[in-house]
Amino acid sequence: MVAFANILVGGVFHAAVLFLVAAGLQLVFGVQKIVNLACGSFYALGAYFGITFIGYAAAAGMSPWLILPGLIVAGILLGFIGPPIERLLRSVYGRDESFQLLLTFALVLMFQDVFRFIWGSNPRSLDSTYLIYGTITSRDFSVPVYNLLVIAAAIATAVGLGALLQRTNYGRTLRATAENRAMAEALGVDVRRVYSVVFTLGAVLGTTAGALVVPTAAASLDMAIEFVIEAFAVVVIGGLGSMRGALAGALIVGLIRAYSLVLYPELEVLAIYIIVITVLLFRPAGLLGRPVV
């Protein structure tokens, strides 16, 4: 039971980070109908910048206790990349998905070269200062409090996004734009501004996820590709365009990955894609996605 609990918490932590990236992917697709492969690059950018930001902040005298809010600030500060990239993507709005995939994958390759130029080819990481928050231990069970704080932040983000989309006038505007862009424009909605805001929010979710993960994992050039594969597994399982599906898919992928790494590491990727294939065969729209009529 202790081993089960340790694996469970590790899986939920990974699911929390996955959810933040997948939520940004779902939001952008739901409103803009863009399949954004560059979400993995936003994640990697957040990781690299988070390490640099905390390094400078620590040198300036920042308390180690502020590492979590510092990483969140680092992720949010990267929101400035959203509007210019969204303007670039306007050329593929309404076009075949292959154009979207090619353009966003080109962005992945470009970001990878930027990372190599600025931070070099070697992995970067933070030290274990995040352990200043302490560790909860009970016999053989042990979990860093930092991991629990990240899980709590992901839950708060899920609740906040749900409240934004369902309980605010702006959320209703987003949903109206997602349902019928032409009608929203006819009613006076500035759709271009809505798209810019949505894409920026999706980018911030990705960069913040990357920043939050660096105390527990190194930032590397390969992490963008590796993570975007997992993020797309999440949205396929949960249902493309469904925020609840992103949460469910992230939990499934995170837990499968955690238990596979412990029980049989060679099955880590295979186990995830067995679930993906099963969902595509029996429920192509995803567990919580809406079938296309």
C-alpha positions as CSV (number, residue, x, y, z in Angstrom):
1,M,0.0,0.0,0.0
2,V,2.9,2.4,0.8
3,A,4.5,1.7,-2.6
4,F,1.1,2.2,-4.3
5,A,0.6,5.6,-2.5
6,N,4.1,6.8,-3.6
7,I,3.4,5.8,-7.2
8,L,0.0,7.4,-7.0
9,V,1.2,10.8,-5.8
10,G,4.0,10.7,-8.5
11,G,1.5,10.0,-11.2
12,V,-0.9,12.7,-10.1
13,F,2.0,15.2,-10.0
14,H,2.9,14.4,-13.6
15,A,-0.8,14.5,-14.5
16,A,-1.0,18.0,-12.9
17,V,1.8,19.3,-15.2
18,L,0.3,17.5,-18.2
19,F,-3.1,19.0,-17.5
20,L,-1.8,22.6,-17.7
21,V,-0.2,22.0,-21.1
22,A,-3.2,20.0,-22.4
23,A,-5.6,22.7,-21.1
24,G,-3.9,25.3,-23.1
25,L,-4.0,23.0,-26.2
26,Q,-7.7,22.3,-25.6
27,L,-8.5,26.0,-25.1
28,V,-6.8,27.1,-28.4
29,F,-8.4,24.3,-30.4
30,G,-11.8,24.8,-28.9
31,V,-11.9,28.5,-29.8
32,Q,-9.5,28.9,-32.7
33,K,-9.7,25.4,-34.2
34,I,-5.9,25.3,-34.4
35,V,-4.0,22.1,-33.6
36,N,-1.0,23.6,-31.9
37,L,2.1,21.4,-31.9
38,A,4.1,24.3,-30.5
39,C,2.5,23.8,-27.0
40,G,5.5,21.5,-26.3
41,S,7.9,24.3,-27.1
42,F,6.0,26.6,-24.7
43,Y,6.5,24.0,-22.0
44,A,10.3,23.8,-22.8
45,L,10.6,27.6,-22.9
46,G,9.0,27.8,-19.5
47,A,11.4,25.3,-18.1
48,Y,14.5,27.0,-19.4
49,F,13.4,30.5,-18.5
50,G,12.2,29.3,-15.1
51,I,15.7,28.1,-14.3
52,T,17.3,31.4,-15.5
53,F,14.7,33.5,-13.7
54,I,15.2,31.7,-10.4
55,G,18.9,31.9,-10.8
56,Y,18.9,35.7,-11.2
57,A,16.3,36.1,-8.4
58,A,18.3,34.0,-6.0
59,A,21.4,36.0,-6.8
60,A,19.4,39.1,-6.0
61,G,18.5,37.8,-2.6
62,M,15.2,36.1,-3.2
63,S,14.2,33.7,-0.3
64,P,14.2,30.0,-1.3
65,W,10.7,29.9,0.2
66,L,9.5,32.0,-2.8
67,I,10.7,29.5,-5.5
68,L,7.1,28.4,-6.2
69,P,5.6,31.8,-6.7
70,G,8.8,32.8,-8.5
71,L,8.4,30.0,-11.1
72,I,4.7,30.9,-11.6
73,V,5.8,34.5,-12.2
74,A,8.4,33.3,-14.7
75,G,5.8,31.4,-16.6
76,I,3.3,34.3,-16.7
77,L,6.0,36.7,-17.9
78,L,6.5,34.7,-21.0
79,G,2.9,35.5,-22.1
80,F,4.4,38.2,-24.3
81,I,5.2,35.5,-26.9
82,G,1.5,34.8,-27.4
83,P,0.3,37.7,-29.6
84,P,3.1,37.7,-32.2
85,I,2.8,33.9,-32.7
86,E,-1.0,34.2,-32.9
87,R,-0.6,36.8,-35.7
88,L,1.7,34.3,-37.5
89,L,-1.0,31.6,-37.3
90,R,-3.7,33.8,-38.8
91,S,-2.5,32.7,-42.2
92,V,-3.7,29.1,-41.6
93,Y,-7.1,29.9,-39.9
94,G,-9.8,28.0,-41.6
95,R,-7.3,26.0,-43.8
96,D,-6.7,22.3,-43.8
97,E,-5.2,20.9,-40.6
98,S,-2.1,19.8,-42.5
99,F,-1.1,23.5,-42.9
100,Q,-1.6,24.1,-39.2
101,L,0.5,21.0,-38.3
102,L,3.3,22.0,-40.6
103,L,3.5,25.6,-39.4
104,T,3.3,24.8,-35.7
105,F,5.9,22.0,-36.1
106,A,8.1,24.5,-37.9
107,L,7.8,26.6,-34.7
108,V,8.9,23.6,-32.6
109,L,12.1,23.3,-34.7
110,M,12.7,27.1,-34.5
111,F,12.2,27.1,-30.8
112,Q,14.6,24.2,-30.4
113,D,17.3,26.2,-32.2
114,V,16.6,29.2,-30.0
115,F,17.0,27.0,-26.9
116,R,20.3,25.7,-28.2
117,F,21.6,29.2,-29.0
118,I,20.7,30.7,-25.7
119,W,21.0,27.9,-23.2
120,G,23.3,25.4,-25.0
121,S,22.9,21.7,-25.7
122,N,23.5,20.4,-22.2
123,P,20.5,19.9,-19.9
124,R,19.9,22.6,-17.3
125,S,18.4,22.1,-13.8
126,L,17.7,23.7,-10.5
127,D,19.2,22.3,-7.3
128,S,17.1,20.8,-4.6
129,T,16.2,24.1,-3.0
130,Y,12.5,23.3,-3.5
131,L,12.9,20.8,-0.7
132,I,12.9,23.8,1.7
133,Y,9.1,23.3,1.7
134,G,9.7,20.0,3.4
135,T,8.6,16.4,2.9
136,I,5.6,14.5,4.2
137,T,6.8,11.2,5.5
138,S,5.0,8.3,7.1
139,R,6.9,5.1,7.5
140,D,8.1,4.3,3.9
141,F,5.7,6.9,2.3
142,S,7.4,10.1,1.3
143,V,6.3,13.0,-0.9
144,P,7.8,16.5,-1.2
145,V,5.4,19.2,-0.2
146,Y,6.4,21.1,-3.4
147,N,4.7,18.3,-5.5
148,L,1.5,18.7,-3.5
149,L,1.6,22.5,-4.1
150,V,1.9,22.0,-7.8
151,I,-1.0,19.5,-7.8
152,A,-3.0,22.1,-5.8
153,A,-2.1,24.8,-8.4
154,A,-3.3,22.6,-11.2
155,I,-6.6,22.0,-9.4
156,A,-7.0,25.7,-8.8
157,T,-6.3,26.4,-12.5
158,A,-8.9,23.8,-13.5
159,V,-11.5,25.5,-11.2
160,G,-10.5,28.9,-12.4
161,L,-10.8,28.0,-16.1
162,G,-14.1,26.4,-15.5
163,A,-15.4,29.5,-13.7
164,L,-14.0,31.7,-16.5
165,L,-15.7,29.8,-19.3
166,Q,-19.0,29.1,-17.5
167,R,-19.7,32.0,-15.1
168,T,-18.3,35.1,-16.8
169,N,-19.5,37.2,-19.7
170,Y,-16.1,36.9,-21.3
171,G,-16.3,33.1,-21.0
172,R,-19.7,33.3,-22.8
173,T,-18.1,35.3,-25.5
174,L,-15.3,32.7,-25.9
175,R,-17.9,29.9,-26.1
176,A,-20.0,31.9,-28.6
177,T,-16.9,32.5,-30.8
178,A,-16.0,28.8,-30.6
179,E,-19.5,27.8,-31.7
180,N,-20.0,30.3,-34.5
181,R,-17.3,32.8,-35.4
182,A,-19.4,34.6,-38.1
183,M,-22.3,35.1,-35.8
184,A,-20.0,36.4,-33.0
185,E,-18.5,38.9,-35.4
186,A,-22.0,40.0,-36.5
187,L,-22.9,40.6,-32.9
188,G,-19.9,42.9,-32.5
189,V,-17.3,40.6,-31.0
190,D,-13.7,41.5,-31.8
191,V,-12.8,38.0,-32.9
192,R,-9.1,38.8,-33.6
193,R,-8.7,40.1,-30.1
194,V,-10.4,37.1,-28.6
195,Y,-8.1,34.8,-30.6
196,S,-5.1,36.7,-29.4
197,V,-6.2,36.5,-25.7
198,V,-7.0,32.8,-26.0
199,F,-3.7,31.9,-27.6
200,T,-1.8,33.9,-25.1
201,L,-3.6,32.2,-22.2
202,G,-2.8,28.8,-23.8
203,A,0.8,29.8,-24.1
204,V,1.0,30.9,-20.5
205,L,-0.5,27.6,-19.3
206,G,2.3,25.8,-21.2
207,T,5.1,28.0,-20.0
208,T,3.9,27.9,-16.4
209,A,3.8,24.1,-16.5
210,G,7.3,24.0,-17.8
211,A,8.5,26.4,-15.1
212,L,6.9,24.4,-12.3
213,V,8.4,21.1,-13.4
214,V,12.1,22.2,-13.4
215,P,12.7,21.7,-9.7
216,T,12.0,18.0,-10.2
217,A,13.3,17.5,-13.8
218,A,16.0,18.9,-16.0
219,A,15.3,21.1,-19.0
220,S,16.6,19.6,-22.2
221,L,16.3,20.1,-26.0
222,D,14.2,16.9,-26.4
223,M,11.6,17.8,-23.8
224,A,9.4,19.7,-26.2
225,I,8.9,16.8,-28.6
226,E,8.6,14.3,-25.7
227,F,6.0,16.3,-23.9
228,V,3.9,17.2,-26.9
229,I,3.5,13.5,-27.6
230,E,2.1,13.0,-24.1
231,A,-0.1,16.1,-24.4
232,F,-1.7,14.9,-27.6
233,A,-2.3,11.5,-26.0
234,V,-4.1,13.3,-23.2
235,V,-6.4,15.2,-25.6
236,V,-7.1,12.1,-27.8
237,I,-8.1,10.1,-24.7
238,G,-10.1,12.9,-23.1
239,G,-11.6,14.4,-26.3
240,L,-10.2,17.2,-28.4
241,G,-11.8,20.5,-27.3
242,S,-13.0,19.2,-23.9
243,M,-11.5,20.8,-20.8
244,R,-12.9,18.0,-18.6
245,G,-11.5,15.6,-21.0
246,A,-8.1,17.2,-20.6
247,L,-8.3,16.6,-16.8
248,A,-9.4,13.0,-17.2
249,G,-6.9,12.3,-19.9
250,A,-4.0,13.8,-17.9
251,L,-4.9,11.6,-14.9
252,I,-5.0,8.5,-17.0
253,V,-1.7,9.2,-18.8
254,G,0.0,10.3,-15.6
255,L,-1.0,7.3,-13.6
256,I,-0.2,4.8,-16.5
257,R,3.2,6.4,-16.9
258,A,4.0,6.2,-13.2
259,Y,3.0,2.6,-12.7
260,S,4.7,1.5,-16.0
261,L,8.0,3.1,-14.9
262,V,7.9,1.1,-11.7
263,L,6.4,-2.2,-12.8
264,Y,7.9,-2.5,-16.3
265,P,9.7,0.6,-17.7
266,E,9.9,-0.7,-21.2
267,L,6.1,-0.5,-21.5
268,E,5.9,3.2,-20.5
269,V,5.2,4.6,-24.0
270,L,3.5,1.4,-25.3
271,A,1.0,1.3,-22.4
272,I,-0.1,4.9,-23.1
273,Y,-0.6,4.3,-26.8
274,I,-2.6,1.1,-26.1
275,I,-5.0,3.3,-24.2
276,V,-5.0,5.8,-27.1
277,I,-5.7,3.1,-29.7
278,T,-8.4,1.6,-27.6
279,V,-10.2,5.0,-27.2
280,L,-9.9,5.7,-30.9
281,L,-11.4,2.3,-31.8
282,F,-14.4,2.4,-29.4
283,R,-14.9,6.2,-28.8
284,P,-13.2,8.2,-31.6
285,A,-14.4,11.5,-30.1
286,G,-12.6,10.7,-26.8
287,L,-14.0,9.9,-23.4
288,L,-15.6,13.3,-22.8
289,G,-15.5,14.8,-26.3
290,R,-18.5,15.6,-28.5
291,P,-18.9,13.4,-31.6
292,V,-18.8,15.4,-34.9
293,V,-22.2,15.1,-36.6
